[in-house]
């Protein structure tokens, strides 16, 4: 199998879609399955999601490190292979505690896959970084649409059929990786040499300040994904406890994905008119406001409105973050910094369910949502203040 001389955006997008669809079968049902079907406590379910997220964090880091210092292609194959093997085993072994072990292996593979997808996206030539990552994000959310819609139908039929269909998508990911990701990155770097030199010129001035800004961006992402993870875990129990069927909960995620698939092209049209940093900050503010609504929501209508506002903020902010970081770093740093961005979502998802379970046990849902709004407000203000300080230094 010969090496390709270019990173094709279409194959990065297809790989992202397959991975996202497969993963979207798994994370909506994890807390529900552990709590309602394996008869474990919510705290235990939170520990399972914590371990899964820790495995994903390690996968994010390892994927980025191996991309930069070893072989990107083999790293991608290993990540996809681990996920496929674990999901296939789940078809047969899905009792307690093997379910948690195999789900953690899937998460580890997904962590590698997520970082590799972003790193390959950073190496795509012929398109701007903002465009590339927006297209990848559309593919990611189209996968959420398909995955959450199908799991809502398949899960009530049986867990085995759910894992069989999930395995098909992960196997497709492995095949795409095997046949399209074998790229000669030396040649890619030569074709992008002038662009890389330009980035190096920028990075030679104010490098330390940009690294701090990247860390603050990552802090915002951690808090945002912490809040997002509540929808992926605690909210499934909260909503079903109110008598709303699990299928309806899965439909909220389908609405989320459809809005992003339809709305993201409109967001792409903002690029000539709105600075990426401004778009992301406004998006984070909108994202935070959706949790203000959750504080006072006690019906399906309130949850639906909150999800719609959350999705609008999501579209404006989260897909732009890897592109923003990519504009401040060089191609030979892609694995490290895209791995760092990928780790933020994993860290947030690790903390979120555990924090959510603790906050509910000790206080209530209103305290949980209020504290999330407060954390997001502080992290957003920190980025805005630091950016203004950087601008004054440059002037």
N, C-alpha and C positions, 0 to 999 in steps of 0.2 A: 504494500500500500504506500504509494509515493507521497512525498510531502507536497502540500499546496503552497503557493507563493503569495496568497492573500487571505485575509480573514474576511469571510463572506458574512455580511450582516444577516442575510436571510436564514443561514444555518444557526447563528447565535440566537436568533429570534425563535426558530423552531425548537431548539434545545430548551430555551427558557419556557416556552409554552408547555412542552411535555413534562418538564420538571414541576412547573407550577400546578398543572392539572393533577398530576399524581399526588403531590403534597396536599392539594386541596381536598382530596378524599380523606386524608388522615387527620389533620389538625382540628377540623370542626367536631369530630366524633371522639377525640381522645378523652377529654374530661368527662363527657357524657358516658362513654363506654366504661371507663374505669369506675365511675361513681355508681351508675345505674345498673350496669350489667355484670361487672366484676365485684360489685358490692364493697368497694373501698370508700373511705371517707374523702371529703373534698380536700382535706389537707394532704392526704396521700396522692390524690390526683394532681394537686399542685406540686408535690415533690416529683412526680413523674414528668410533668411538663418542665420543671426546673432542670432535671437531669437531661431531658431531650434538648433543651436550650443550651446547656453546658456542652453537650456533644456537638451541637451545631457551631457553637463558638470555637471549639477546638478545630472543627472542620474548616471554618472560615479562615482561621489563622494558618493552619497547615496548608490549605489550598493556596493562599497568597504566598506563603514562604516557598513552597515547591514551584509555583509559577515563576517566581523571580530567580530562584537558585537551582532548580532542577529541570524537569521536562514538563512544560505546560500540557502537552498532549497526553502523556501517560498519567499525569495528575488528574486530568479530566476523565480519562477512562476508569481510573481507580475509584473516583468519587461516584460516578454513575454505576459502576459494578457493585460497589458496596450497597448502595440503595436498592438495586434490583434484587440482590441476594436476600437482603433482609425482608423486603416486601413479599417475595415468593415464600419465604419461611413462615410469614404471618398467615398465609392461607391455611396452614396446618396447625401452627402453634400460636394461638391467640388467647390462651388462658392467663391466669395470674401466677407468677410475676413475669413470665417470659414475654408477655405483650409489651411491658415497659422496656425490657432489654432490647427487643427487636426494633421497637419504635425509636429508641435512642440510636441504634445503628443507622436507621433510615435518616435520622436527623444529622448524624455525622456525615453521611454521604451528601445530603442536601447542603450542608455547610460548605463542603468542597465545591459542589456544583454551583452554588450561588456566587462564590468568589470568582470562580473560573469564568462564569458567564460575564460578569462585570469586567474582568480583566481582558477577556477576548474582545468585549465591546470597546474597551479603551484603545485597542489595536486596530479597530476598523478604520480604513481609509476611504476617502471619497465622500464622507458625510461629517457634519459637525457633531461634537460630543453631545450637545444638547438634544439634537435630533435622534442620535443613536440610542441614548438612554431613555428617551421618551417612547421610542418604538419598542424597545425591550420591555418597558413597563406596561405598554399596551398588551404585549404578548403574555406577560406575567398575569395580568388581570383577566385576560380572556381565558387563561387557564383556570383562574378562580371561578369564573362564571360557569364553565363546563364542569369543573370538579365539584363545586358545592351543589350545583343543580343535580348532578348524577348521584352524589352521596345521599342527598335527601330522598331520592327515589330508591336507591339500592340498599341503604342501611336498614330500613324497616323489613326488607325481604330477607336479609341475612348478612352476617359479617363475612362469610366466606366469599360470596359473590362480589362483595365490596372490595376485598383484597385481590381477587382475580382480575377485576377490571383495572384496579390501581396498578397491578403488575404489568399490564399491557402498556400503559403510558410510560412507566419507568424503563421497560424494555425498549420502547421506541427511542427514549432519551439515550440509552446506551448505544443503539445502532447509529443514531445521528452523530454522536460523539466519535464513534469508531471510524466512520467513513468521511467525516467532513472537518474534524478539528485538528488533523495532522498538518499543522502550518509551520513553515520555516520562519520563525520570528526574526532571524537575522536579516532576511530580505525585507520583511515588513518594516524593520527599523531603518534600513537604508532608504526605502521609498519615502519614509516619514522623517528623513534626516533634517531637512530644513525646518520642519515644524518643531522637532525636538530641540534643535538649537535655539529656536525662538523661545521655547519654554524655559530652557536653561538660562537664557539671558534674564528672563523675568524672575526666575527662582534665585538668581544670584543676589538680588536686592530684596531685603525684607523677608528672607526665608524663615527666620524664627517667628516673625509675626504671623506669617501665613500658616505655619504649623499650629500655632496657638488657635488661630481661627478655625482650622480644620478640626481641632479637638473640641472646640465649642459647638461646631456643627454636629459633631458626633454625639455630644452631650444632649443636644436637642433631639437627635434621632433616637437615642436611648429612651428618653422620656416619652417621646411620641409612640414608639413601639411598645413601651410598657403599657401605655393607655390602650393602644390598639389590641394588645394581647388579652385585655379584659373582654373585648368583644369575641375573641377567639376561644375563650375558656369560661370565665365566670358568667358571662352574659347568657351562655347556652342554658345554664342551670337557672339563672334568674328569670329568664323569659319562660322556660318550660314550667317552672314552679308557679307561674301566673296562669297556667292552663293553656298557654299558647303552644301548639304542636312543634316538634323538632323540625318538621318539614318547613314550617313557616320561618323558623329561625334560619334555616339554610337558604331560604328565598331572600332574606335580607342580604346575605352575602352575594347572592346572584344579582340583586339590584346593584350592590356595590360594584361588582365587576362589570356589569353592563354599562353603568354610568361612566366608568373609567374608559372602557373600550370606545364608547361613543364620544366622550368628552375630551379625551386626551389629544386627538387631532386638533381640536379647537385650542387647547392649551399650547400646542406647537405653534399656532399662528401668532401667539403673543411674543415670540422670540425677537422679532425685529423692533418691537415697541417697548418691551419691559425688560429691565435687567434681571438676569437669572436670580441674583441674590434677593432683589425686592420681591420677585414672584414667590420665592421659597418662604420668606418671612411672612408675607401676607397669607400664604397657604397654611403656615403653622398656626397663625392666629385664628383662622377659620376652623382649623382642625380642633383647636382647644375649645372653641365656642360650642362645638357639638356635645362636649361633656357637661357644659353648663345646662344644656337641655336635658341631659340624662338625670341630672339632680332632681328634676321635677317631673320626670316621665313615669307613668304607671300604667300605660296602655300600649298596644301595638302601634297606634298612630304616632305616639311620642317617640318610640324606638325607631320607627321608620324615618321620621323627620331628622332625628339625630344621626342616623346612618347616612342619609343623603348629604347633610352638611359635612359630616366626617369625610365622605367621599370627595366632595369638592375641595376641601382642604388637603386631602391626600393627593389629588391630581396635581395641585399647584405646588406642593412642597416635596413629597418623598421621592418622586422619580428624578427631580432635578438635583438632589443631593450628590449622587455619584458623579454627575456631569460637572457640578460646581467644584468638587474635589479634583476631578480630572484636569480642570483648567488651571489648577494651582500646583500640579505635580507633573513629572516627566514620565515618558513611556516606560523607562526602565524601573520606575517605582510603582508601576500600575498594580502589581500583585499585592504589595504591602499596603498601599493606601486604599485600594478597593476592598482588600480583605478587612481593613479597619472599618470601612463603611458597612460592609456586610456583617461584621461582628456586632455593630451597634444594634441592629434589629434582633440578633440572637440574644444579646445581653438584656435588652428590654423585654423580650419574650420570656427570658428566664426569670426575671424579677417579677414581672407583672402578675402571673397567676398566684405566686406565693404571697406577694404583697396583698393582692386582692382577697385571697382567702383569709389572711390574717386580719385585714381591715374589717371584713364582714363579721368575722368571729368576735372581734373586740368591740367594734362599733356598728356600722351599718353601711348600706349601699350609698347613702347620701354622703357620708364622710369620705368614702372611697372616691367618688366622682369629684367631690370638692377638692380633695388633696391632689388629684391628677391635674385639675385646672391650675392650681397654685404652682405645682412643679413645672408645668409647661410655660406658665407666665414668666417665672424666674429665668428659665433657660433661654427664652426668646429675648427677653430684655438684655441678658448678658451678651448675646450675639450682636444685637443692635448697638449697644454701648461700645463694644470692642471695635466694630466696623467703623463707627464714627471716629473713634480714637485713631485708627489706622489712617483714615482719610485725612485727618488733621496733620498727622506725622508726614504724610506724603506731600501735602501742600506746603 
